[in-house]
Amino acid sequence: MTTPSKAPDRPENTPPAATQESEGLPADTVESLQTRLMQADQKIQELNDAWLRAKAETENVRRRAEDEAARVAKFAVEDLAKALLPVKDSLEAALAVPSATSAQVRDGVAVTLKQLTQVFEREKIREINPLGERFDPHLHQAIAAVPADGEPNRVLEVLQKGYTLHDRVVRPALVTVAKAKES
């Protein structure tokens, strides 16, 4: 009975290339291969380190972008809030006058409305007041359709004005729409 062949004995810390020296490889080839192996291991380590740094930097950039987006969202209406403060001040001043006449109150409300309109213009908040226009479901919300002379699907009455912000509908106009009269 023969015993299975064992791998040649080599010390644990001896690289495999060193054992090939005894198998007939020239010493300079073994050293060259060992050098190339060490260089490849070093290059792998450098690339791994660079990859880890790039991954960490990407994570930091993502986290900073999320923090910035949260900060922007949190204070997005800051300019609008600053613009509305004088409007609030005007309303409070009007209420502070106990013996104001109806004409004075009306004048004060007109000034306050003018302030608010200026804020809307500055912030690109536009009014949708479609009286007499063709019904547009993207801009208007029909509350009722009533028989009327003339062209059907035109706005007969605006119950509540709508508003857009930079061409996006914030609130559609609530309208009554004409429908053709039944014969």
Accessible surface in RSA format (square Angstrom, percent):
REM  Atomic radii and reference values for relative SASA: ProtOr
REM  Chains: A
REM  Algorithm: Lee & Richards
REM  Probe-radius: 1.40
REM  Slices: 20
REM RES _ NUM      All-atoms   Total-Side   Main-Chain    Non-polar    All polar
REM                ABS   REL    ABS   REL    ABS   REL    ABS   REL    ABS   REL
RES MET A   1   236.06 122.2 149.58  99.0  86.48 205.9 126.26 107.3 109.79 145.5
RES THR A   2   127.52  90.7 106.34 107.8  21.18  50.5  80.70 108.4  46.82  70.8
RES THR A   3   119.92  85.3 100.74 102.1  19.18  45.7  72.63  97.6  47.29  71.5
RES PRO A   4   119.00  86.7 101.11  92.2  17.90  65.1 113.35  93.6   5.65  35.1
RES SER A   5   114.40  96.7  79.05 105.5  35.35  81.4  52.04 110.8  62.35  87.4
RES LYS A   6   165.32  80.6 135.77  83.3  29.55  70.4  91.86  82.7  73.45  78.2
RES ALA A   7    82.08  75.5  59.77  92.2  22.31  50.7  66.51  93.7  15.57  41.2
RES PRO A   8   101.64  74.1  84.00  76.6  17.64  64.1  95.11  78.5   6.53  40.6
RES ASP A   9   132.20  92.6  98.02  97.6  34.18  80.8  41.57  97.8  90.64  90.4
RES ARG A  10   114.00  47.9  88.88  45.3  25.13  59.8  17.19  23.5  96.81  58.7
RES PRO A  11    94.06  68.6  81.85  74.6  12.22  44.4  93.50  77.2   0.56   3.5
RES GLU A  12   174.56 100.2 138.67 104.9  35.89  85.5  58.87 113.9 115.69  94.5
RES ASN A  13   147.99 102.1 119.31 115.3  28.68  69.1  38.60  92.9 109.39 105.7
RES THR A  14    34.92  24.8  29.34  29.7   5.58  13.3  22.02  29.6  12.90  19.5
RES PRO A  15    56.79  41.4  49.93  45.5   6.86  24.9  56.79  46.9   0.00   0.0
RES PRO A  16    81.62  59.5  81.20  74.0   0.42   1.5  81.25  67.1   0.38   2.3
RES ALA A  17    17.03  15.7  14.41  22.2   2.62   5.9  15.50  21.8   1.53   4.1
RES ALA A  18    31.63  29.1  20.85  32.2  10.78  24.5  21.00  29.6  10.64  28.2
RES THR A  19    32.35  23.0  25.17  25.5   7.18  17.1  20.92  28.1  11.42  17.3
RES GLN A  20    67.06  37.5  67.06  49.0   0.00   0.0   8.14  17.3  58.91  44.7
RES GLU A  21    90.15  51.8  79.38  60.1  10.77  25.6  18.08  35.0  72.07  58.8
RES SER A  22   103.40  87.4  61.93  82.7  41.47  95.5  57.25 121.9  46.15  64.7
RES GLU A  23   127.33  73.1  89.47  67.7  37.86  90.1  44.10  85.3  83.22  67.9
RES GLY A  24    66.34  81.8   0.00   N/A  66.34  81.8  38.63 106.0  27.71  62.1
RES LEU A  25    66.96  37.3  61.25  43.8   5.71  14.4  61.39  43.1   5.57  15.0
RES PRO A  26    77.00  56.1  65.39  59.6  11.60  42.2  77.00  63.6   0.00   0.0
RES ALA A  27    51.89  47.7  44.46  68.6   7.43  16.9  44.46  62.6   7.43  19.7
RES ASP A  28   104.10  72.9  94.86  94.4   9.23  21.8  44.45 104.6  59.64  59.5
RES THR A  29    51.84  36.9  47.80  48.5   4.05   9.6  33.94  45.6  17.90  27.1
RES VAL A  30     3.31   2.2   3.31   3.0   0.00   0.0   3.31   2.9   0.00   0.0
RES GLU A  31   108.88  62.5 107.04  81.0   1.84   4.4  35.04  67.8  73.84  60.3
RES SER A  32    56.56  47.8  48.16  64.3   8.40  19.3  30.45  64.8  26.11  36.6
RES LEU A  33    75.41  42.0  71.41  51.1   4.00  10.1  71.74  50.4   3.66   9.9
RES GLN A  34    45.32  25.3  43.96  32.1   1.36   3.2  16.36  34.8  28.96  22.0
RES THR A  35    61.04  43.4  60.82  61.7   0.22   0.5  38.02  51.1  23.03  34.8
RES ARG A  36   155.91  65.5 151.27  77.1   4.63  11.0  42.91  58.6 113.00  68.5
RES LEU A  37   100.86  56.2  96.45  69.0   4.41  11.1 100.17  70.3   0.69   1.9
RES MET A  38   130.99  67.8 126.39  83.6   4.60  11.0  90.55  77.0  40.44  53.6
RES GLN A  39   106.62  59.6 101.78  74.4   4.84  11.5  36.38  77.4  70.24  53.3
RES ALA A  40    47.80  43.9  39.87  61.5   7.92  18.0  47.42  66.8   0.37   1.0
RES ASP A  41    79.63  55.8  73.63  73.3   6.00  14.2  26.61  62.6  53.02  52.9
RES GLN A  42   111.96  62.6 105.54  77.1   6.42  15.3  32.65  69.5  79.32  60.2
RES LYS A  43   113.56  55.4 112.25  68.9   1.32   3.1  66.74  60.1  46.82  49.9
RES ILE A  44   112.60  64.1 110.83  82.6   1.77   4.3 111.81  80.5   0.79   2.1
RES GLN A  45    98.74  55.2  97.94  71.6   0.80   1.9  39.28  83.6  59.45  45.1
RES GLU A  46    85.22  48.9  80.05  60.6   5.17  12.3  40.48  78.3  44.74  36.5
RES LEU A  47   104.20  58.0  99.74  71.4   4.47  11.2 100.34  70.5   3.87  10.4
RES ASN A  48    65.79  45.4  60.26  58.2   5.52  13.3  14.59  35.1  51.19  49.5
RES ASP A  49    50.49  35.4  48.69  48.5   1.80   4.2   9.82  23.1  40.66  40.6
RES ALA A  50    43.22  39.7  38.75  59.8   4.47  10.2  40.14  56.5   3.08   8.1
RES TRP A  51   143.26  57.5 138.00  66.8   5.26  12.3 115.44  61.5  27.82  45.1
RES LEU A  52    87.50  48.7  82.58  59.1   4.92  12.4  83.03  58.3   4.47  12.0
RES ARG A  53   156.22  65.6 149.56  76.2   6.66  15.9  78.31 107.0  77.91  47.2
RES ALA A  54    57.15  52.5  48.34  74.6   8.81  20.0  55.96  78.8   1.19   3.1
RES LYS A  55   121.73  59.4 114.22  70.1   7.51  17.9  73.03  65.7  48.70  51.9
RES ALA A  56    53.48  49.2  45.89  70.8   7.59  17.3  52.90  74.5   0.58   1.5
RES GLU A  57    91.60  52.6  90.32  68.3   1.28   3.0  45.92  88.8  45.68  37.3
RES THR A  58    91.97  65.4  88.11  89.3   3.85   9.2  66.48  89.3  25.49  38.5
RES GLU A  59    63.32  36.4  61.67  46.7   1.65   3.9  27.70  53.6  35.62  29.1
RES ASN A  60    55.73  38.4  54.76  52.9   0.98   2.4   6.01  14.5  49.72  48.1
RES VAL A  61    75.74  49.8  74.70  67.6   1.04   2.5  74.98  65.2   0.76   2.1
RES ARG A  62   105.67  44.4 101.21  51.6   4.46  10.6  65.19  89.1  40.48  24.5
RES ARG A  63   113.09  47.5 113.09  57.6   0.00   0.0  47.57  65.0  65.53  39.7
RES ARG A  64   135.73  57.0 131.13  66.8   4.60  10.9  73.58 100.6  62.15  37.7
RES ALA A  65    59.08  54.3  46.76  72.2  12.32  28.0  54.48  76.7   4.60  12.2
RES GLU A  66    93.51  53.7  84.60  64.0   8.91  21.2  43.18  83.5  50.34  41.1
RES ASP A  67    90.61  63.5  83.20  82.8   7.41  17.5  29.33  69.0  61.28  61.1
RES GLU A  68    82.35  47.3  79.38  60.1   2.96   7.1  44.06  85.2  38.29  31.3
RES ALA A  69    63.15  58.1  51.00  78.7  12.15  27.6  58.46  82.3   4.69  12.4
RES ALA A  70    64.26  59.1  50.85  78.5  13.42  30.5  59.09  83.2   5.17  13.7
RES ARG A  71   126.85  53.3 122.84  62.6   4.01   9.6  56.02  76.6  70.83  42.9
RES VAL A  72    78.34  51.6  74.30  67.3   4.04   9.7  77.92  67.7   0.42   1.1
RES ALA A  73    74.40  68.4  50.46  77.9  23.94  54.5  56.30  79.3  18.10  47.9
RES LYS A  74   152.43  74.4 122.13  74.9  30.30  72.1  79.49  71.5  72.94  77.7
RES PHE A  75   101.17  50.6  90.91  56.3  10.27  26.7  92.94  56.3   8.24  23.6
RES ALA A  76    70.21  64.6  35.81  55.3  34.40  78.3  44.62  62.8  25.60  67.8
RES VAL A  77    95.49  62.8  94.02  85.1   1.47   3.5  95.44  82.9   0.04   0.1
RES GLU A  78    80.57  46.3  74.92  56.7   5.64  13.4  23.19  44.8  57.38  46.8
RES ASP A  79    97.57  68.3  92.70  92.3   4.87  11.5  22.66  53.3  74.91  74.7
RES LEU A  80    49.14  27.4  48.26  34.5   0.88   2.2  48.26  33.9   0.88   2.4
RES ALA A  81    49.06  45.1  42.76  66.0   6.31  14.3  48.22  67.9   0.85   2.2
RES LYS A  82   124.21  60.6 114.67  70.4   9.54  22.7  71.04  63.9  53.17  56.6
RES ALA A  83    13.36  12.3   3.65   5.6   9.71  22.1  11.17  15.7   2.19   5.8
RES LEU A  84    61.45  34.2  59.86  42.8   1.59   4.0  59.98  42.1   1.48   4.0
RES LEU A  85   100.08  55.7  99.87  71.5   0.21   0.5 100.01  70.2   0.07   0.2
RES PRO A  86    61.59  44.9  59.04  53.8   2.55   9.3  60.82  50.2   0.77   4.8
RES VAL A  87    11.95   7.9  11.95  10.8   0.00   0.0  11.95  10.4   0.00   0.0
RES LYS A  88   111.59  54.4 109.88  67.4   1.71   4.1  85.48  76.9  26.10  27.8
RES ASP A  89    85.29  59.7  79.71  79.3   5.58  13.2  28.45  66.9  56.84  56.7
RES SER A  90    28.36  24.0  18.33  24.5  10.02  23.1  12.61  26.9  15.74  22.1
RES LEU A  91    86.86  48.4  86.53  61.9   0.33   0.8  86.55  60.8   0.32   0.9
RES GLU A  92    83.49  47.9  77.45  58.6   6.03  14.4  39.94  77.3  43.55  35.6
RES ALA A  93    60.79  55.9  50.58  78.1  10.20  23.2  58.10  81.8   2.69   7.1
RES ALA A  94    37.93  34.9  21.26  32.8  16.67  37.9  30.89  43.5   7.04  18.6
RES LEU A  95   153.69  85.6 128.15  91.7  25.54  64.2 130.82  91.9  22.87  61.5
RES ALA A  96    75.61  69.5  44.95  69.4  30.66  69.7  56.37  79.4  19.24  51.0
RES VAL A  97    79.74  52.5  70.32  63.7   9.43  22.7  71.72  62.3   8.02  21.7
RES PRO A  98   132.71  96.7  91.75  83.6  40.95 148.9 102.04  84.2  30.67 190.6
RES SER A  99    98.27  83.0  72.84  97.2  25.43  58.6  51.95 110.6  46.32  64.9
RES ALA A 100    32.36  29.8   8.47  13.1  23.89  54.3   8.74  12.3  23.62  62.6
RES THR A 101    77.05  54.8  69.74  70.7   7.31  17.4  73.58  98.8   3.47   5.2
RES SER A 102    98.82  83.5  82.61 110.3  16.21  37.3  52.90 112.7  45.92  64.3
RES ALA A 103    63.47  58.4  57.22  88.3   6.25  14.2  63.21  89.0   0.26   0.7
RES GLN A 104   106.26  59.4  96.48  70.5   9.77  23.3  36.72  78.2  69.54  52.7
RES VAL A 105    68.76  45.2  65.57  59.4   3.19   7.7  68.58  59.6   0.18   0.5
RES ARG A 106   183.30  77.0 177.65  90.6   5.65  13.4  56.14  76.7 127.16  77.1
RES ASP A 107    92.48  64.8  90.20  89.8   2.28   5.4  26.95  63.4  65.52  65.3
RES GLY A 108    25.73  31.7   0.00   N/A  25.73  31.7  24.11  66.2   1.63   3.6
RES VAL A 109    80.17  52.8  79.18  71.7   0.99   2.4  79.83  69.4   0.34   0.9
RES ALA A 110    58.44  53.7  47.29  73.0  11.15  25.4  52.67  74.2   5.78  15.3
RES VAL A 111    87.04  57.3  85.83  77.7   1.21   2.9  86.89  75.5   0.15   0.4
RES THR A 112    10.33   7.3  10.33  10.5   0.00   0.0   8.02  10.8   2.31   3.5
RES LEU A 113   109.02  60.7 105.64  75.6   3.38   8.5 108.48  76.2   0.54   1.4
RES LYS A 114   134.17  65.5 128.90  79.1   5.27  12.5  76.76  69.1  57.41  61.2
RES GLN A 115    48.47  27.1  46.84  34.2   1.63   3.9  18.99  40.4  29.49  22.4
RES LEU A 116    53.30  29.7  53.30  38.1   0.00   0.0  53.30  37.4   0.00   0.0
RES THR A 117    60.43  43.0  58.38  59.2   2.05   4.9  46.33  62.2  14.10  21.3
RES GLN A 118    86.81  48.5  84.32  61.6   2.49   5.9  26.35  56.1  60.47  45.9
RES VAL A 119     4.33   2.8   4.33   3.9   0.00   0.0   4.33   3.8   0.00   0.0
RES PHE A 120    54.20  27.1  54.20  33.6   0.00   0.0  54.20  32.9   0.00   0.0
RES GLU A 121   100.56  57.7  95.52  72.3   5.04  12.0  33.70  65.2  66.86  54.6
RES ARG A 122   143.19  60.1 120.18  61.3  23.02  54.8  71.39  97.6  71.81  43.5
RES GLU A 123    43.39  24.9  39.51  29.9   3.87   9.2   5.49  10.6  37.90  30.9
RES LYS A 124    91.48  44.6  91.48  56.1   0.00   0.0  50.60  45.5  40.88  43.5
RES ILE A 125    30.82  17.5  25.06  18.7   5.76  13.9  25.06  18.0   5.76  15.6
RES ARG A 126   114.38  48.0 112.29  57.2   2.09   5.0  53.24  72.8  61.14  37.1
RES GLU A 127    92.00  52.8  63.21  47.8  28.79  68.5  19.61  37.9  72.39  59.1
RES ILE A 128    16.59   9.4  13.35   9.9   3.24   7.8  16.59  11.9   0.00   0.0
RES ASN A 129    75.64  52.2  52.29  50.5  23.35  56.2  10.94  26.3  64.71  62.5
RES PRO A 130     1.08   0.8   0.28   0.3   0.81   2.9   1.08   0.9   0.00   0.0
RES LEU A 131   114.89  64.0  94.13  67.3  20.76  52.2  94.13  66.1  20.76  55.9
RES GLY A 132    51.68  63.7   0.00   N/A  51.68  63.7  28.06  77.0  23.62  52.9
RES GLU A 133    96.81  55.6  90.36  68.4   6.45  15.3  38.22  73.9  58.59  47.8
RES ARG A 134   141.68  59.5 129.22  65.9  12.46  29.7  59.47  81.3  82.21  49.8
RES PHE A 135    53.41  26.7  38.38  23.8  15.02  39.1  38.38  23.3  15.02  43.0
RES ASP A 136    46.04  32.2  44.54  44.3   1.49   3.5  16.56  39.0  29.48  29.4
RES PRO A 137    97.44  71.0  74.90  68.3  22.54  81.9  75.40  62.3  22.04 137.0
RES HIS A 138   146.99  80.3 132.29  92.0  14.69  37.6  96.54  99.5  50.45  58.7
RES LEU A 139    60.87  33.9  60.87  43.5   0.00   0.0  60.87  42.7   0.00   0.0
RES HIS A 140     6.77   3.7   2.17   1.5   4.59  11.7   1.77   1.8   5.00   5.8
RES GLN A 141    89.96  50.3  86.80  63.4   3.17   7.5  24.66  52.5  65.30  49.5
RES ALA A 142    49.20  45.2  24.04  37.1  25.16  57.2  24.04  33.8  25.16  66.7
RES ILE A 143    93.64  53.3  64.21  47.8  29.43  70.9  67.03  48.3  26.61  72.2
RES ALA A 144    43.97  40.4  34.06  52.6   9.91  22.5  43.90  61.8   0.07   0.2
RES ALA A 145    56.42  51.9  35.93  55.4  20.49  46.6  35.93  50.6  20.49  54.3
RES VAL A 146    56.15  36.9  56.13  50.8   0.02   0.1  56.15  48.8   0.00   0.0
RES PRO A 147    76.51  55.8  59.17  53.9  17.34  63.0  59.17  48.9  17.34 107.8
RES ALA A 148    18.45  17.0  11.22  17.3   7.22  16.4  15.07  21.2   3.38   8.9
RES ASP A 149   100.51  70.4  90.00  89.6  10.51  24.9  39.55  93.1  60.96  60.8
RES GLY A 150    60.09  74.1   0.00   N/A  60.09  74.1  35.72  98.0  24.37  54.6
RES GLU A 151    92.38  53.0  82.08  62.1  10.30  24.5  36.87  71.3  55.51  45.3
RES PRO A 152    56.59  41.2  55.43  50.5   1.15   4.2  56.19  46.4   0.39   2.5
RES ASN A 153    73.07  50.4  73.07  70.6   0.00   0.0   5.40  13.0  67.67  65.4
RES ARG A 154    58.65  24.6  58.65  29.9   0.00   0.0  18.70  25.6  39.95  24.2
RES VAL A 155     1.16   0.8   0.00   0.0   1.16   2.8   0.00   0.0   1.16   3.1
RES LEU A 156    53.60  29.8  33.46  23.9  20.13  50.6  35.45  24.9  18.15  48.8
RES GLU A 157    89.76  51.5  88.61  67.0   1.15   2.7  26.94  52.1  62.82  51.3
RES VAL A 158    34.52  22.7   9.92   9.0  24.60  59.3   9.92   8.6  24.60  66.7
RES LEU A 159    89.46  49.8  54.27  38.8  35.19  88.5  57.87  40.6  31.58  85.0
RES GLN A 160    72.73  40.7  66.29  48.4   6.43  15.3  19.60  41.7  53.13  40.3
RES LYS A 161    83.25  40.6  79.96  49.1   3.30   7.9  37.61  33.9  45.64  48.6
RES GLY A 162     0.00   0.0   0.00   N/A   0.00   0.0   0.00   0.0   0.00   0.0
RES TYR A 163    48.52  22.7  48.52  27.6   0.00   0.0  22.33  16.8  26.19  32.3
RES THR A 164    14.77  10.5  14.77  15.0   0.00   0.0  10.04  13.5   4.72   7.1
RES LEU A 165    72.33  40.3  70.23  50.2   2.10   5.3  70.23  49.3   2.10   5.7
RES HIS A 166   123.45  67.5  99.16  68.9  24.29  62.1  72.32  74.5  51.13  59.5
RES ASP A 167   141.19  98.9 110.30 109.8  30.89  73.0  33.31  78.4 107.88 107.6
RES ARG A 168   185.66  78.0 181.39  92.5   4.27  10.2  61.17  83.6 124.49  75.4
RES VAL A 169    50.01  32.9  28.71  26.0  21.31  51.3  28.71  24.9  21.31  57.8
RES VAL A 170    94.51  62.2  63.05  57.1  31.47  75.8  68.04  59.1  26.47  71.8
RES ARG A 171    91.92  38.6  91.24  46.5   0.68   1.6  43.26  59.1  48.66  29.5
RES PRO A 172    42.91  31.3  42.76  39.0   0.15   0.5  42.76  35.3   0.15   0.9
RES ALA A 173     0.00   0.0   0.00   0.0   0.00   0.0   0.00   0.0   0.00   0.0
RES LEU A 174    44.12  24.6  44.12  31.6   0.00   0.0  44.12  31.0   0.00   0.0
RES VAL A 175     0.00   0.0   0.00   0.0   0.00   0.0   0.00   0.0   0.00   0.0
RES THR A 176    14.16  10.1  14.16  14.4   0.00   0.0   8.51  11.4   5.66   8.6
RES VAL A 177     7.53   5.0   7.53   6.8   0.00   0.0   7.53   6.5   0.00   0.0
RES ALA A 178     0.87   0.8   0.24   0.4   0.64   1.4   0.24   0.3   0.64   1.7
RES LYS A 179    85.33  41.6  83.88  51.5   1.45   3.5  39.10  35.2  46.23  49.2
RES ALA A 180    62.61  57.6  50.27  77.6  12.34  28.1  52.74  74.3   9.87  26.2
RES LYS A 181   116.35  56.8  95.31  58.5  21.04  50.1  56.54  50.9  59.81  63.7
RES GLU A 182   158.29  90.9 125.71  95.1  32.58  77.6  54.89 106.2 103.40  84.4
RES SER A 183   162.39 137.2  82.21 109.7  80.18 184.7  79.91 170.2  82.48 115.5
END  Absolute sums over single chains surface
CHAIN  1 A    14662.2      12596.4       2065.8       8783.2       5879.0
END  Absolute sums over all chains
TOTAL         14662.2      12596.4       2065.8       8783.2       5879.0
